[in-house]
Amino acid sequence: AGRVPVFPNPRALAVAQDRLVEKTLFRELGIPVPAFAEVGDRASLDAVAGLQTLVAQLGIACDMRAMNSLYLASEESNASLREEHRCRTRAGLPGAFLDHTMLLDNFGIARAGALVSPGAADSDPLQLSLGLLRAAAARGARLFEAEAIAFDAAGSSVQVGLANDREIEARAVVLATGYVMPDIVRSSVHEVSSSWAIATPPQPERLWNDRTLIWEDANDY
């Protein structure tokens, strides 16, 4: 059978069907759009609070601490952050905008501006993971120590092949992989261009204000 072109282009259709993706693309192209906020910001805030509550209920010793987050401007202008702050305020999300002077005075960072917000947290990731696994096992979860080498979610269930020639089948599987997907998973929604980390010796307790978690609005950040 021959092939015929399909209109509109599947990529254009995918963008048009997702209002957040569509508005974000328009803004990046310089096309005027009304102010908008991603609902996922509220979901993230609730998720952090829920995790803190769960850790406390289970008594997991992982040094879980409530933290502020600092969202830095990556460009010379702070206009995009001012717009985001207005959107967050309209969505009922907590936080404050800091201009260059306020950011420099409070954090010693010379950027055009930043958003500082409550509702973040950090912990010892190893102890947190072990604590959650122990709690799951106590409730009947079965733990398997093996490398996953195959993954198939095409049918009504999910199959995960292990290096020890065993296979796990389940209705749903959560892949806790961080930013980088394993080679056995093919994603159609994102592509990793690079991944890296910086490690340092322990730093002074007051290296910056309140040990705030810092990231920036660069795309990719």
C-alpha positions in Angstrom: 0.0 0.0 0.0 1.2 3.5 -0.8 1.7 6.3 1.7 -0.1 9.6 1.7 0.8 12.7 3.7 -1.3 13.4 6.8 -2.4 16.9 7.7 -2.0 18.6 10.1 1.5 17.3 10.9 1.3 14.9 13.9 3.8 17.1 15.9 1.6 20.2 15.3 -1.5 18.2 16.3 0.2 17.0 19.5 1.2 20.6 20.4 -2.3 21.9 19.7 -3.9 19.3 21.9 -1.9 20.3 24.9 -2.7 23.9 26.0 0.4 24.1 28.3 2.8 23.0 25.6 1.0 25.2 23.1 1.2 28.4 25.2 4.8 27.7 26.2 5.8 27.3 22.6 4.0 30.5 21.6 5.8 32.4 24.4 9.2 31.0 23.3 8.4 32.2 19.8 7.5 35.7 21.0 3.8 35.3 20.2 1.7 37.2 22.8 -0.3 34.9 25.1 -2.3 35.6 28.2 -0.6 35.0 31.6 -0.8 31.3 32.6 0.5 29.0 35.3 1.2 25.3 35.2 -1.1 23.3 37.5 1.8 20.9 38.1 3.4 23.6 40.4 0.5 23.0 42.9 0.8 19.2 42.4 4.6 19.4 43.2 3.9 21.5 46.3 1.3 19.0 47.5 3.6 16.1 46.7 6.5 17.4 48.9 4.1 18.0 51.8 2.7 14.5 51.3 6.1 13.0 51.4 7.1 14.8 54.5 3.9 13.6 56.2 4.5 10.0 55.1 8.1 10.1 56.4 6.9 11.4 59.8 4.1 8.8 60.0 6.5 5.9 59.2 9.3 7.2 61.4 11.9 7.1 58.7 15.2 8.5 59.9 16.4 10.3 56.7 17.1 13.9 57.9 14.0 15.2 56.0 14.0 19.0 56.3 11.6 21.6 55.0 13.5 24.1 52.8 12.9 27.1 50.6 13.7 27.1 46.9 15.3 29.9 44.9 14.5 30.0 41.2 17.1 32.2 39.5 16.8 34.3 36.3 19.2 32.8 33.7 19.1 35.9 31.4 20.0 39.6 31.9 16.3 40.5 32.2 14.0 39.3 35.0 10.8 39.9 32.9 10.0 36.3 32.5 10.3 35.7 36.3 8.1 38.7 37.0 5.4 37.1 34.8 5.8 33.7 36.4 5.5 35.3 39.8 2.2 37.0 38.7 0.9 33.6 37.4 1.9 31.8 40.6 0.2 34.4 42.7 -3.0 34.1 40.7 -2.8 30.3 41.2 -2.5 30.8 44.9 1.1 29.5 45.1 3.3 31.0 47.9 6.5 32.9 47.1 8.1 36.3 46.6 10.0 38.0 43.8 13.5 39.3 44.4 15.0 41.9 42.2 18.8 42.1 41.6 19.5 44.2 44.7 17.4 42.1 47.0 18.9 38.9 45.6 22.4 40.1 46.1 21.7 41.4 49.7 20.0 38.2 50.8 21.9 35.5 49.0 25.1 37.1 47.6 24.1 36.0 44.1 24.4 38.5 41.2 21.5 37.7 38.9 18.7 39.8 37.4 16.2 38.4 39.9 14.8 35.3 41.4 11.7 33.7 43.0 12.0 32.5 46.5 9.3 30.0 47.6 8.6 27.7 50.6 7.4 24.1 50.2 10.6 22.4 49.1 12.5 19.7 51.1 15.7 17.7 51.2 16.7 14.4 52.8 19.3 11.6 52.8 18.1 9.9 49.6 19.6 6.5 50.5 18.0 6.4 53.9 14.7 7.6 52.5 14.6 4.9 49.8 15.6 2.2 52.3 12.9 3.3 54.7 10.2 3.3 52.1 11.3 -0.1 50.8 11.2 -1.5 54.4 7.7 -0.1 54.9 6.5 -1.5 51.6 7.9 -4.9 52.4 6.2 -4.9 55.9 2.9 -4.3 54.0 3.4 -7.3 51.7 5.5 -6.0 48.8 8.0 -8.4 47.3 11.4 -7.0 46.6 13.7 -8.4 43.9 17.4 -7.7 43.7 18.3 -8.0 40.1 19.1 -5.8 37.1 16.2 -5.0 34.8 17.2 -5.7 31.2 13.9 -5.8 29.3 10.6 -3.8 29.6 7.4 -4.3 27.7 4.2 -2.3 28.4 2.5 -3.0 25.0 -0.1 -5.4 26.4 -2.7 -5.3 29.1 0.0 -5.8 31.7 3.7 -4.8 32.1 6.5 -7.3 31.9 10.0 -6.6 33.2 12.8 -9.0 32.3 15.6 -9.5 34.8 19.2 -10.4 34.3 18.7 -13.6 36.4 16.3 -15.0 33.7 13.2 -14.2 35.8 10.4 -12.0 34.8 8.1 -9.7 36.7 4.5 -9.1 35.5 2.2 -6.5 37.0 -0.7 -4.3 36.1 1.5 -1.2 36.6 5.2 -0.5 37.1 6.9 2.6 38.5 10.3 3.3 37.0 12.2 5.3 39.6 15.1 6.3 37.3 15.7 10.0 37.9 16.4 12.1 34.9 18.0 9.4 32.8 15.8 6.6 31.4 17.5 3.2 31.1 18.2 1.9 27.6 15.4 -0.6 27.9 12.8 2.2 27.9 12.0 4.2 24.8 10.4 7.5 25.6 8.3 9.5 23.0 7.9 12.5 25.2 11.5 13.6 26.1 15.1 13.2 25.2 18.1 13.6 27.5 20.9 15.7 26.0 23.3 15.5 29.0 23.4 14.7 32.6 26.0 15.6 35.2 26.6 16.3 38.9 29.0 18.3 41.0 30.3 17.0 44.3 32.3 19.1 46.8 33.7 18.6 50.3 31.3 19.6 53.1 30.7 23.3 53.0 30.2 25.9 55.8 26.8 25.7 57.4 26.0 29.3 56.4 27.4 29.1 52.9 24.2 30.8 51.7 21.0 32.0 53.3 19.0 29.2 55.0 20.7 26.5 52.8 18.0 27.3 50.2 17.7 24.9 47.3 18.8 26.7 44.1 18.0 26.2 40.5 17.4 28.4 37.5 14.9 29.1 34.7 17.2 28.3 31.8 15.8 25.9 29.2 17.4 23.4 29.5 18.4 24.3 33.1 
